Amino acid sequence: MNKKQRISVLAAAFFMSMCFGAGYAWSVFAQELHSKFAFSMKDAQMVFAIFQVVFAAGFLAGGRLIKKTGPRLLAFIGGVVMGTGFFLSGMVEPDLMILIIGVGVLGGGGAGLAYICPLETVQKCFPDKKALVTGVSVSGLGIGSLLLALGVDHFLSRGIHISYIFKITGILLFIIICGLSFFLRDPNAGTCEKEIKPLKYREIFSSSKFWALFFAMLVSLFSGLMVIGNIKSMGLTWGVSGIYAAFGVSVLAIFNSGGRMLWGAIIHKIGEEKSIYISILIQAAALFFAVFFVKNTALFFIFAMLSGLNYGCALVVYASAVSKYFGIERLGQIYPLLFAGNFISGLIAPPFAGWIFDKTGNYNYALFSASGILFCGLGLFYILSGKPEKNNIIV
């Protein structure tokens, strides 16, 4: 595969990842369903919760199927399923069960199936720059969610019916993902390179390296999603005006996306382990000291920037570490297991912080707790990553 072909794969991966960010723009849809169609916020957010659960299941399935189908076919199937789900959700007036099936099950399942395809393919195309190209690829996820949220908000403000927006979104997802899938190709297909055999799950779960990465990623995602789910409310409790508190959401999203590319370059220079230590320490310190020092808009924006940067790191460094320790061929098998931490954290972290706020009127104990959890995770990473492997599974 020549350089031009590899660049086209990277570009396709970036724009495809932008489409997978559609589910993360759900807050705009949820607010419209609540204010115009009498959905409770609990019901509206249930759709997003189902999306997250099915995305994780689809990601696990995709990691196994990609070996049989190849990235092109699997990404195409994922695009068909995801696009169809959003389109069907707009075929009738907003209905909870239709939205759960359309956006939650089909949308989440399609995105999950296809998510591994660009991730694994770009690493195979650039084996000497795994972290850098992973950062570029997954940065599209944050950018896509931000652009879709702005677009949906714009059309809703002009009186466009939400069902029509669901249908247009579905059509665009179908066209873009399916079209870009034809640019994905495994550079090793048809070669005589030695194949790395998949691992048995008992081999994976007996690996100290796996658990070191799992706990480090889990605590990073926990703190990141806790802040992402409550950043606007945090700003208001710190005396930031409503406009600037809302803008903090965009600041975090921008640095989340940009941070993935930045951390990709940093990881390429200093390695995965040092990057994990640095990102977790910075985030733990930011959460702890925010309680004492964030009292104005400027410091609130700095807090949002650091939170976005370090959450972005979590979605780059662990994918790169899996390929480094276990081999790129096993990325689709092992990384979805680590990514389960995103599902666990998404269900627990934002509600936990909200519960603390309901009880105390602020987020101080939530921030202290998340900071402590980060230090515990870092300690486990230090202990487990230094243990010798029982099985010879590290490449």
Helices and strands as residue ranges (DSSP letters): H 3-20, G 21-25, H 26-36, H 41-89, H 96-99, I 100-107, H 108-125, G 127-129, H 130-157, H 162-181, H 201-205, H 208-237, H 242-270, H 272-293, H 297-326, G 328-330, H 331-360, H 364-385
